């Protein structure tokens, strides 16, 4: 009996030891974050200071995991060790690429991660789909997503977990001080002002027709239906042509000329609320009308802000190349040019089903030249021309900036922090412009609204280091479980909202929800909302990344962001959302469409290692070359906007396109990308 009891005790002890061993958390070394030390998985010294207490009632110190990652440790039974260097995804991977044995998960750009995955440095997630049921379900439900992250079309390999900053929705929007448009354009009788400037000598010439009629389908003013709005150039002429013929004139004359044009061109459709041409649900503006309005704005600062200066078009941070490029992205919308806001490089798919590169097309350089004409007239901000001028991030609070092209939520918080909506001041999204787009349905093009700024897989993600996890199955499983949990329903909420302590709950502990895009989503806690404004001035993305540790990667729901959008921001975004729903704003699709022009380019194309080596040899066309989108980089398109084609050393539009095609090996670049595109289409058809 004693022997039996001894054996039982031994078994109990062994079982206890086994449970204890099993309960020991697995360490994951994380070289992951989002672009800076402030937006990693742990608190940096600047954010935490001497200790920071958040809405969950917990005090966090420098080096402590942020709330989202504390929650993940408990859920997944892991221990996170921060190895993040505080870089952008491209620079972070560059730092670790020769030291991958020292980390288990690493940030990188989609293209680089696929490239290094192909040579065996990163784990192929496709081999572990049995351990990734939530991730697999997400890909099965969104086949175009899988297409965008497939690194090898023969094996179906996937080397990274993608990041979605929202999905299948518009991303950037035109933003305007609409109260200034109202002051200039609305009302009975003529516009008058005690003081104004003269407009600059005209340089910009018409893009839209100078005669005939153009019909545009637009939402009605109430947004309940659509109707046809006619631009009658026979009745009114083209406003730019009219102004150019007149030449230098006073700001008051310019405003009255634009008012008269709107009345005639639209046959009184906008009545005395002419600002609705730009700001209303039924807006139908085009780039020529915008140039005319910009001329009026910069010539009437005394009326609009009581100073001697107003900046027309501007970018958020004009010493930051990553933001300066927003103006050539906007140029694509203004002048009907594809590829300037592509998901990958400057590529788009034509109506012929073939890949095209905007850098190799004449139309691109014609559009950029017209943007330079705006610079020549002083319609683009002085800080864009000279980054040592007033910091453009101060334009709104100083009542200096009129219009930008940016993210709605993060920028319209200015209505709460810098502007006075109660006094009529409004900075909000306005409708996408009308332009002539060559989508293949008409050889002369189609005048319509189209946005290329469509949310899909972002250009970076997180990967598992093969050398890091090595033969340690627990490490591999822990890394896989992190990815899979992030794609579960609960995980997507955690990765967007942070832990439950930051979410409003009912008495039974369930979430308080609201309807967002047809789905019930959680409401943030009152304390979270107050803290977001106190610590991040209402900027959801900054708050989530810097304090909660969410939205660093994986799937970011826009539901949290929507709740934090100022009511003025929701107003403008609502107009655009209505127009998209009614089909009057077209956009790329996250699928291979019958008309290839509407197919979104995959974020990554599956080029081989040999092909990628050759692509990297075309130094002018690489990410750090002449078309950089990085913060400290330089971009030829920006230079052309500033200096013109001649000033940038590119000659005529034809010569510029030819230079990229020939001298900079654009022909071979496009051949290699086309080879990969053909592979991905073949793979898609086999799914």
ABEGO torsion letter per residue (X at the ends): XAAAAAAAAAAAAAAAAAAAAAABBBBBBBBBEBGBAAABABBBAAAAEAEBBBAAGBBBBBGBBBAAAAAAAAAAGBBBBBABAGBBAAAAAAAAAAAAAABABBBBBAAAAAAAAAAGABBBAAAAAAABAAAAAAAAABAAAAAAABABAAAGBBABBBBBBEBGBBBBBBBBBAAAAAAAABEBEBBBBABBBBBBBBABBBABBABEBBBBBBBBAAGABBBBBBBBAAAAEBAAAAAAAAEBBBAAAAAAAAAAAAAAAAGGAAEABAAAAAABAABABBAAAAAAAAAAAAAAAAAAAGBABBBBBBBABAABAAAAAAAAAAAAAAAGBBGAABABEABBBBAAGBBBBAAABAAAAAAAAAAAAAAAAGABBAAAABAABBBAAAAAAAGABABBBBBAAAAAAAAAAABBAAAGBBBBBBBBBBBBBBAGABAAEBBBBBBABBBBBBABBBBBBAAAAEABAAAAAAAAAAAAAAABAAAAAAAAAEBAAABBBBAAGBBBBBBBGGBBBBBBBAAAAAAAAAAAGGBAAAAAAAAAGBGABEBBBAAAAAAABBAAAAAAAAAAAAAAAAGABBBBBBBBBABAAABBBBABBBBBAAAAAAAAABAAABAABAABABAABBBAAAAAAAAEAAAAGAEBAAAAAAAAAAAAGAAAAAAAAAAAAAAAAAAAAAX
